[in-house]
């Protein structure tokens, strides 16, 4: 029996992996996350409201919009379309919300 040369098999395997990764990237199935894709929880602070005390907030709105989706608070970024995330606490637990209509003034 003659010995089988492993070099062509190794090169074929590497070429197959490279071609697969290239095809997945071309068709949009592969996404390499960038640091600017993430919104950090540290960027948000909750202001506790106490009856009778004033608090100040900026008149300029944030670049994110929150919406209640299936009982979880989801943030959508207005600048980068398609960027969304779930608001979580320091233990990675999702912040829950109640999907109610806004109160009406009668």
Helices and strands as residue ranges (DSSP letters): H 6-26, G 35-37, G 41-43, E 64-69, E 72-77, E 84-86
